[in-house]
Amino acid sequence: MIRLEGLMVLGVCAAAVLGARETTVAAAAATGKPQIRGMVDARRAWLGAEHRGLTIQKLANRSDRSLAIELRYRQDVLAIGIDAHGIVSVARGGRRVRITTPDAFERAQQVLAGSEAAFAARVLHAEREAVSALKAGEMSLLSVTAFVASLMGDVDAPRRLSTRFVEKHVGIYRPVRDDTCFSAYSKESSAAWNDLQDCMNEANQDDSLFQRAYRRVACNATWLIRSESAWIEYLGCLGPGQLLPN
């Protein structure tokens, strides 16, 4: 598992991602889209994104399939970790909670309360969810913001996003021709969506409010890990030094 206190490494790696090809920054700002960069090597995959003062950095460990996420807005920093089993940890302001029970999920709400970084991520998600073309780069970013939203009570945010992705890229509106890398990404993302539907339907049978919310967030964490696997393979398919398609 990537430990949350190891996010300093993530910041260094993502700085390289965000610093690459700075000539596209103005273009991204002009369109109102987030600026997104992705890189992959034999050990790790990175995503870095900036949007209106919000910075999101994500590092995936390819060997154990763990995930570390850092969100920054103004002076607020929120760190989220997910291990290969889907166990979520959140850390902010010197407090850290590992969400292994419904009670721990309730304590995590106290860590998240008042987070400007989490709020900015939810604003980004609300702005882009319905209008994004959901190409791999922005889909990977919005998967993070959807998961953040689910931690803060909007537990159906990942399902809405993944449903729209499937409708757009796998359903009747799918282009007749598509590049090989994105076709593979779409197939794996669609499979992750199917598993998420089943998991959420089972979780919704629970009568306890916090138990049901806890189980649904666990479903979302498993979905995010699987979506991240698709993202890693997509970056590997593109090859080193390739720009992410808009």
ZICOR-V495371 format. One record per backbone hydrogen bond with DSSP energy under -1.0 kcal/mol. NH is the residue of the N-H (numbers start at 1). CO is the residue of the C=O. Records with the same first field share a line. If there is no record, write none. Layout:
NH = CO, CO
//
This chain:
6 = 3
7 = 4
9 = 6
11 = 7
12 = 8
13 = 9
14 = 10
15 = 11
16 = 12
17 = 13
18 = 14
19 = 15
24 = 21
25 = 22
28 = 24
29 = 25
30 = 26
31 = 27
33 = 28
35 = 50
37 = 48
39 = 46
41 = 44
45 = 60
46 = 39
47 = 58
48 = 37
49 = 56
50 = 35
51 = 54
54 = 51
55 = 72
56 = 49
57 = 70
58 = 47
59 = 68
60 = 45
61 = 66
62 = 43
65 = 61
67 = 82
68 = 59
69 = 80
70 = 57
71 = 78
72 = 55
73 = 76
76 = 73
78 = 71
79 = 91
80 = 69
81 = 89
82 = 67
83 = 87
86 = 83
89 = 81
90 = 97
91 = 79
92 = 95
95 = 92
97 = 90
99 = 88
100 = 98
105 = 101
106 = 102
107 = 103
108 = 104
111 = 107
112 = 108
113 = 109
115 = 112
119 = 115
120 = 116
121 = 117
122 = 118
123 = 119
124 = 120
125 = 121
126 = 122
127 = 123
128 = 124
129 = 125
132 = 128
139 = 135
140 = 136
141 = 137
142 = 138
143 = 139
144 = 140
145 = 141
146 = 142
147 = 143
148 = 144
149 = 145
150 = 146
151 = 147
152 = 148
153 = 150
154 = 149
155 = 153
157 = 154
160 = 156
161 = 157
162 = 158
163 = 159
164 = 160
165 = 161
166 = 162
167 = 163
168 = 164
169 = 165
170 = 166
171 = 166
174 = 171
183 = 179
184 = 180
185 = 181
186 = 182
187 = 183
188 = 184
189 = 185
190 = 186
191 = 187
192 = 188
193 = 189
194 = 190
195 = 191
196 = 192
197 = 193
198 = 194
199 = 195
200 = 196
201 = 197
202 = 198
203 = 199
204 = 200
205 = 202
206 = 203
212 = 208
213 = 209
214 = 210
215 = 211
216 = 212
217 = 213
218 = 214
219 = 215
220 = 216
221 = 217
222 = 218
223 = 219
224 = 220
225 = 221
226 = 222
227 = 223
228 = 224
229 = 225
230 = 226
231 = 227
232 = 228
233 = 229
234 = 230
235 = 231
236 = 232
237 = 233
238 = 234
239 = 235
242 = 239
//
